[in-house]
Amino acid sequence: MDPTQTTLIELRDAIAAKTTSATEATQAYLDRIEQHNPALNAFREVIGDYALKRAHQVDVGEVTGKLAGVPIAIKDCMCHTEGTTACSSKMLEHYRSPFTATAVARLEAEGAVILGKTNMDEFAMGSSTENSAFGVSKNPWDTARVPGGSSGGSSSAMAADLAAASLGSDTGGSIRQPASITGVVGFKPTYGRISRWGLVAFASSLDQIGTFSHTVADTALLSQVMFGKDPRDSTSAAIDVPDELHDVEGSIQTDGPLRIGIAKQYLQEGANDPAVTAAFDQAMDVYKQAGAEIVEVDLPHTEHGIPCYYIVATAECSSNLARYDGVHYGHRTETPPPAGENPIMHLYCQSRAEGFGAEVKRRIVLGTYALSSGYDEKYYDLALRTRRLIAGDFDTAFQSCDAILCPTTTGPAFKIGEMADDPLAMYMNDIYTVTANLAGIPGISLPGGFAEQDGKPLPVGVQLLGKAFDEKRLLRIARLYERETNHGKQRPII
Amino acid sequence: MAHPISEQTIREVAKLARLNLTDDEAKLFSSQLGDVLGAIDQLKQLDVESVKPMPHAYDQLNVFRADQEAPGMPVEDALANAPDKDEPFFKVPKVLGDGGGA
């Protein structure tokens, strides 16, 4: 068998059955990375020696578990004691974390082999990886196009089979959007389901770790391993994780027929690429055929999602990124202070000017503006009130449905450079994803089909949104769709 | 763009954020953030007077833990990434005097 052409669970089982070994599998992925990463730039750093050492420990039985020997890539904002944790920023280019993030530690406790760090938009701010200080990652379906973002290195690696699964973080769609446009499964669990300890903070009330994989079952297994309260993150949820979360073949367990909600706000005339509309229609048919009831729901505040998100996210970002001061860790300027300027002020202001890229600066300035005296009520407070209205829309909608079906993105991957000069247009991309972060609910993007552009098939996704902490049901509803379609089985030619 | 922000305001805000901007950046952000704030102004049409602000994804008050001693990060780990140090301290340029405060 070729260990790089399987699902995570198939590979795990093959290693357990000794059809292959963890070392063989890890080496196969490392070879594949060496071959394809120069063209894709999916990984910012590969920790091959460490990975092989871990794989050996699995093969000699020192390390066991639910993920024994399975090679996984992690996003560059997740701390690991091996290698550097750079957040794809010059600010943290040489930063070596003294600890490993809880989510990653939980994978390793079950025997996972961490391959390295994937490229991302700097500090997770962006939708394309074009904001990385280490170059843009490429979409394996068409290398002239972006793999989405901010977790674009993870989506690129997943689509090109450079890892058996990868981790991402999703603050406004940063897992679901890249998954959608690279043709893989991308899952953002409920806010608080996975500890944020060791995840470099962007917007703390929105940030959520999640996964990329080829199947819903792989997603569920990884979730089972990572979910659960962590005393080191006070915002991680003290809510029981069902033992059968990983079992996506189980009954969906609804009182009556399964009810799939659709919202007119997500289906405005002309808003979506025809391929996105076709994917949505097909998904609706799959559920109808399965006996589900299609219920119209109203999400009247959807149009306010983007403005609300960009105030909340930038306000939190300006506060979180204040820690990069050139003193404790990270980049420090070597330029001397100009005459008459306080040396420590110069050190702060110039270290940050040199360490951060344009988008990060833009968001720090916007967030600081929105929080500054005289504007805080006008912007921040207003955004927080709007956020409750958006969350309330979902509360009402979920009284009449079990999950909401909608697009993940309005279209397939855009070209590198296409939106680089227009931040506002780039922000508007997030329309179908940001509201789940604001409300804290789980969302999953599933391969939904293909748009044909420049003679190339380009993936588009469909999205399911669920009730908070109802991931078990959401994943089973997702599995129902996956069982009836085969869009996720296609692979790009690389 | 209905809501221009002057370069002067951008510079003042950047100073609050301890961020030096080049002239080009200040100019670019002035127009780009004007556009973004213009889009954000649509929130003002909402009647939110009776709506409680929602700072967090779920309502959560204080989270307590037992007040127990536990090992902290060793000093050498904390200093390992320091751009400059004089063990066991982080080293910074002179803070007082020489041109006054912020």
Boltz contact constraints between the chains, C-beta under 6 A:
constraints:
  - contact:
      token1: [A, 95]
      token2: [B, 81]
      max_distance: 6.0
  - contact:
      token1: [A, 98]
      token2: [B, 77]
      max_distance: 6.0
  - contact:
      token1: [A, 191]
      token2: [B, 57]
      max_distance: 6.0
  - contact:
      token1: [A, 205]
      token2: [B, 56]
      max_distance: 6.0
  - contact:
      token1: [A, 234]
      token2: [B, 63]
      max_distance: 6.0
  - contact:
      token1: [A, 304]
      token2: [B, 43]
      max_distance: 6.0
  - contact:
      token1: [A, 307]
      token2: [B, 39]
      max_distance: 6.0
  - contact:
      token1: [A, 307]
      token2: [B, 40]
      max_distance: 6.0
  - contact:
      token1: [A, 307]
      token2: [B, 42]
      max_distance: 6.0
  - contact:
      token1: [A, 307]
      token2: [B, 43]
      max_distance: 6.0
  - contact:
      token1: [A, 327]
      token2: [B, 90]
      max_distance: 6.0
  - contact:
      token1: [A, 327]
      token2: [B, 92]
      max_distance: 6.0
  - contact:
      token1: [A, 328]
      token2: [B, 90]
      max_distance: 6.0
  - contact:
      token1: [A, 329]
      token2: [B, 81]
      max_distance: 6.0
  - contact:
      token1: [A, 332]
      token2: [B, 83]
      max_distance: 6.0
  - contact:
      token1: [A, 340]
      token2: [B, 99]
      max_distance: 6.0
  - contact:
      token1: [A, 341]
      token2: [B, 99]
      max_distance: 6.0
  - contact:
      token1: [A, 342]
      token2: [B, 99]
      max_distance: 6.0
  - contact:
      token1: [A, 343]
      token2: [B, 93]
      max_distance: 6.0
  - contact:
      token1: [A, 343]
      token2: [B, 94]
      max_distance: 6.0
  - contact:
      token1: [A, 344]
      token2: [B, 92]
      max_distance: 6.0
  - contact:
      token1: [A, 344]
      token2: [B, 93]
      max_distance: 6.0
  - contact:
      token1: [A, 344]
      token2: [B, 95]
      max_distance: 6.0
  - contact:
      token1: [A, 345]
      token2: [B, 102]
      max_distance: 6.0
  - contact:
      token1: [A, 347]
      token2: [B, 93]
      max_distance: 6.0
  - contact:
      token1: [A, 348]
      token2: [B, 18]
      max_distance: 6.0
  - contact:
      token1: [A, 349]
      token2: [B, 18]
      max_distance: 6.0
  - contact:
      token1: [A, 349]
      token2: [B, 19]
      max_distance: 6.0
  - contact:
      token1: [A, 349]
      token2: [B, 20]
      max_distance: 6.0
  - contact:
      token1: [A, 350]
      token2: [B, 20]
      max_distance: 6.0
  - contact:
      token1: [A, 352]
      token2: [B, 19]
      max_distance: 6.0
  - contact:
      token1: [A, 353]
      token2: [B, 20]
      max_distance: 6.0
  - contact:
      token1: [A, 362]
      token2: [B, 29]
      max_distance: 6.0
  - contact:
      token1: [A, 364]
      token2: [B, 17]
      max_distance: 6.0
  - contact:
      token1: [A, 365]
      token2: [B, 13]
      max_distance: 6.0
  - contact:
      token1: [A, 365]
      token2: [B, 14]
      max_distance: 6.0
  - contact:
      token1: [A, 365]
      token2: [B, 29]
      max_distance: 6.0
  - contact:
      token1: [A, 366]
      token2: [B, 33]
      max_distance: 6.0
  - contact:
      token1: [A, 368]
      token2: [B, 13]
      max_distance: 6.0
  - contact:
      token1: [A, 368]
      token2: [B, 16]
      max_distance: 6.0
  - contact:
      token1: [A, 368]
      token2: [B, 17]
      max_distance: 6.0
  - contact:
      token1: [A, 369]
      token2: [B, 13]
      max_distance: 6.0
  - contact:
      token1: [A, 381]
      token2: [B, 53]
      max_distance: 6.0
  - contact:
      token1: [A, 382]
      token2: [B, 43]
      max_distance: 6.0
  - contact:
      token1: [A, 384]
      token2: [B, 53]
      max_distance: 6.0
  - contact:
      token1: [A, 384]
      token2: [B, 54]
      max_distance: 6.0
  - contact:
      token1: [A, 384]
      token2: [B, 55]
      max_distance: 6.0
  - contact:
      token1: [A, 385]
      token2: [B, 48]
      max_distance: 6.0
  - contact:
      token1: [A, 385]
      token2: [B, 51]
      max_distance: 6.0
  - contact:
      token1: [A, 385]
      token2: [B, 53]
      max_distance: 6.0
  - contact:
      token1: [A, 386]
      token2: [B, 43]
      max_distance: 6.0
  - contact:
      token1: [A, 387]
      token2: [B, 54]
      max_distance: 6.0
  - contact:
      token1: [A, 388]
      token2: [B, 51]
      max_distance: 6.0
  - contact:
      token1: [A, 388]
      token2: [B, 54]
      max_distance: 6.0
  - contact:
      token1: [A, 423]
      token2: [B, 32]
      max_distance: 6.0
  - contact:
      token1: [A, 424]
      token2: [B, 35]
      max_distance: 6.0
  - contact:
      token1: [A, 424]
      token2: [B, 36]
      max_distance: 6.0
  - contact:
      token1: [A, 440]
      token2: [B, 57]
      max_distance: 6.0
  - contact:
      token1: [A, 440]
      token2: [B, 58]
      max_distance: 6.0
